[in-house]
Amino acid sequence: MQIINTTISGPALAESIESRSPDGCRRSGKSLYVATAAEAMTNYRENPAATWYKDGADPDDTAGRYAFQRLRQACFIPHVAPKFKLRREDKFYAIGSCFARGLENGLAAQKVVVESAAP
């Protein structure tokens, strides 16, 4: 499966991911990791924990490959394979509701700059 987006060209995409400070000035440095659509699909296919549910799968099979089955284990350990690392000097802006506020609080507790955090 190949995903092609003919709407966004290379330069427009590069400009859209470049960091800017709140005053509109460009910051030095770009995102440490930007996946192509092909890489994102490969990451998804290689992740054994990528699928939450499948019709007909036995919910009591704790050795099953679906997340809803693993939740029934005594100790649920999520599959995590990070492709990048967060740095203390990075700046973050969280968008959303309670999950985003939780991220803000966790990052701020680690003395990380969170641009979206309310004073």
C-alpha atoms as a printed R data frame, in Angstrom:
    type eleno elety resid chain resno       x       y      z
1   ATOM     1    CA   MET     A     1   0.000   0.000  0.000
2   ATOM     2    CA   GLN     A     2   1.463   3.324 -1.013
3   ATOM     3    CA   ILE     A     3   0.071   6.643  0.174
4   ATOM     4    CA   ILE     A     4   0.714   9.584 -2.106
5   ATOM     5    CA   ASN     A     5  -0.244  13.167 -1.355
6   ATOM     6    CA   THR     A     6   0.010  15.271 -4.496
7   ATOM     7    CA   THR     A     7  -1.311  18.368 -2.715
8   ATOM     8    CA   ILE     A     8   1.820  19.040 -0.628
9   ATOM     9    CA   SER     A     9   5.118  19.525 -2.396
10  ATOM    10    CA   GLY     A    10   8.518  19.014 -0.793
11  ATOM    11    CA   PRO     A    11   9.271  22.667  0.080
12  ATOM    12    CA   ALA     A    12   5.764  23.332  1.398
13  ATOM    13    CA   LEU     A    13   5.978  20.256  3.607
14  ATOM    14    CA   ALA     A    14   9.407  21.261  4.936
15  ATOM    15    CA   GLU     A    15   8.112  24.738  5.757
16  ATOM    16    CA   SER     A    16   5.046  23.327  7.511
17  ATOM    17    CA   ILE     A    17   7.120  21.281  9.969
18  ATOM    18    CA   GLU     A    18   9.753  23.890 10.688
19  ATOM    19    CA   SER     A    19   9.690  25.276 14.225
20  ATOM    20    CA   ARG     A    20   8.683  28.872 14.772
21  ATOM    21    CA   SER     A    21   8.683  30.836 17.981
22  ATOM    22    CA   PRO     A    22   5.480  32.593 19.121
23  ATOM    23    CA   ASP     A    23   6.708  35.898 17.646
24  ATOM    24    CA   GLY     A    24   6.922  34.312 14.176
25  ATOM    25    CA   CYS     A    25  10.721  34.054 13.982
26  ATOM    26    CA   ARG     A    26  12.147  30.757 12.816
27  ATOM    27    CA   ARG     A    27  14.054  28.716 15.351
28  ATOM    28    CA   SER     A    28  17.138  26.831 14.377
29  ATOM    29    CA   GLY     A    29  16.678  23.111 14.023
30  ATOM    30    CA   LYS     A    30  13.940  20.939 12.706
31  ATOM    31    CA   SER     A    31  12.075  17.948 14.038
32  ATOM    32    CA   LEU     A    32  14.422  15.130 14.938
33  ATOM    33    CA   TYR     A    33  12.210  12.492 13.325
34  ATOM    34    CA   VAL     A    34   9.800  12.864 10.450
35  ATOM    35    CA   ALA     A    35   8.456   9.627  8.996
36  ATOM    36    CA   THR     A    36   7.428   9.230  5.398
37  ATOM    37    CA   ALA     A    37   4.073   7.600  4.749
38  ATOM    38    CA   ALA     A    38   5.893   4.388  3.784
39  ATOM    39    CA   GLU     A    39   7.884   4.418  7.054
40  ATOM    40    CA   ALA     A    40   4.704   5.036  9.074
41  ATOM    41    CA   MET     A    41   3.001   2.059  7.401
42  ATOM    42    CA   THR     A    42   6.073  -0.140  8.020
43  ATOM    43    CA   ASN     A    43   6.134   0.927 11.680
44  ATOM    44    CA   TYR     A    44   2.442   0.023 11.957
45  ATOM    45    CA   ARG     A    45   2.877  -3.391 10.299
46  ATOM    46    CA   GLU     A    46   5.917  -4.268 12.459
47  ATOM    47    CA   ASN     A    47   4.237  -3.250 15.728
48  ATOM    48    CA   PRO     A    48   2.800  -6.373 17.389
49  ATOM    49    CA   ALA     A    49   0.565  -4.163 19.544
50  ATOM    50    CA   ALA     A    50  -0.870  -2.081 16.704
51  ATOM    51    CA   THR     A    51  -4.328  -3.666 16.559
52  ATOM    52    CA   TRP     A    52  -6.821  -3.126 19.347
53  ATOM    53    CA   TYR     A    53  -9.624  -5.526 18.409
54  ATOM    54    CA   LYS     A    54 -10.730  -8.160 15.914
55  ATOM    55    CA   ASP     A    55 -14.176  -9.751 15.594
56  ATOM    56    CA   GLY     A    56 -14.188 -13.379 16.690
57  ATOM    57    CA   ALA     A    57 -11.005 -13.155 18.778
58  ATOM    58    CA   ASP     A    58 -11.350 -14.848 22.173
59  ATOM    59    CA   PRO     A    59 -11.375 -12.113 24.856
60  ATOM    60    CA   ASP     A    60 -10.080 -14.596 27.462
61  ATOM    61    CA   ASP     A    61  -6.945 -15.481 25.455
62  ATOM    62    CA   THR     A    62  -4.375 -13.536 27.500
63  ATOM    63    CA   ALA     A    63  -1.623 -14.629 25.094
64  ATOM    64    CA   GLY     A    64  -3.559 -13.156 22.163
65  ATOM    65    CA   ARG     A    65  -2.095 -10.540 19.868
66  ATOM    66    CA   TYR     A    66  -4.807  -7.924 20.312
67  ATOM    67    CA   ALA     A    67  -4.663  -5.177 22.930
68  ATOM    68    CA   PHE     A    68  -8.134  -5.897 24.321
69  ATOM    69    CA   GLN     A    69  -6.874  -9.414 25.175
70  ATOM    70    CA   ARG     A    70  -3.663  -8.167 26.807
71  ATOM    71    CA   LEU     A    71  -5.638  -5.858 29.107
72  ATOM    72    CA   ARG     A    72  -6.892  -8.977 30.913
73  ATOM    73    CA   GLN     A    73  -3.346  -9.942 31.924
74  ATOM    74    CA   ALA     A    74  -2.336  -9.387 35.555
75  ATOM    75    CA   CYS     A    75   0.377  -6.976 34.385
76  ATOM    76    CA   PHE     A    76  -0.276  -5.098 31.156
77  ATOM    77    CA   ILE     A    77   2.933  -3.888 29.529
78  ATOM    78    CA   PRO     A    78   2.439  -1.775 26.410
79  ATOM    79    CA   HIS     A    79   4.723  -2.243 23.414
80  ATOM    80    CA   VAL     A    80   6.873   0.851 22.981
81  ATOM    81    CA   ALA     A    81   9.532   1.314 20.298
82  ATOM    82    CA   PRO     A    82  10.418   5.037 20.318
83  ATOM    83    CA   LYS     A    83  11.840   6.529 17.144
84  ATOM    84    CA   PHE     A    84  12.973   9.758 18.825
85  ATOM    85    CA   LYS     A    85  13.805  11.169 22.252
86  ATOM    86    CA   LEU     A    86  12.426  14.228 23.972
87  ATOM    87    CA   ARG     A    87  15.033  16.701 25.166
88  ATOM    88    CA   ARG     A    88  14.666  19.025 28.138
89  ATOM    89    CA   GLU     A    89  15.534  22.021 25.928
90  ATOM    90    CA   ASP     A    90  12.726  21.193 23.455
91  ATOM    91    CA   LYS     A    91   9.530  23.260 23.647
92  ATOM    92    CA   PHE     A    92   6.112  21.644 23.521
93  ATOM    93    CA   TYR     A    93   2.604  22.783 22.714
94  ATOM    94    CA   ALA     A    94  -0.218  20.385 23.636
95  ATOM    95    CA   ILE     A    95  -3.543  20.491 21.814
96  ATOM    96    CA   GLY     A    96  -6.597  18.683 23.115
97  ATOM    97    CA   SER     A    97  -8.402  18.277 26.388
98  ATOM    98    CA   CYS     A    98  -7.671  16.226 29.501
99  ATOM    99    CA   PHE     A    99  -4.984  14.066 27.848
100 ATOM   100    CA   ALA     A   100  -3.144  17.177 26.603
101 ATOM   101    CA   ARG     A   101  -3.401  18.781 30.062
102 ATOM   102    CA   GLY     A   102  -1.940  15.613 31.579
103 ATOM   103    CA   LEU     A   103   1.005  15.782 29.182
104 ATOM   104    CA   GLU     A   104   1.504  19.453 30.030
105 ATOM   105    CA   ASN     A   105   1.553  18.708 33.754
106 ATOM   106    CA   GLY     A   106   3.952  15.780 33.373
107 ATOM   107    CA   LEU     A   107   6.366  17.728 31.181
108 ATOM   108    CA   ALA     A   108   6.197  20.847 33.369
109 ATOM   109    CA   ALA     A   109   6.961  18.702 36.438
110 ATOM   110    CA   GLN     A   110  10.184  17.687 34.666
111 ATOM   111    CA   LYS     A   111  11.051  21.373 34.086
112 ATOM   112    CA   VAL     A   112  10.317  21.176 30.352
113 ATOM   113    CA   VAL     A   113   8.972  24.304 28.623
114 ATOM   114    CA   VAL     A   114   5.317  23.783 27.673
115 ATOM   115    CA   GLU     A   115   4.128  26.707 25.552
116 ATOM   116    CA   SER     A   116   0.438  25.798 25.879
117 ATOM   117    CA   ALA     A   117   0.367  25.532 29.704
118 ATOM   118    CA   ALA     A   118  -1.860  28.090 31.399
119 ATOM   119    CA   PRO     A   119  -0.187  30.143 34.140
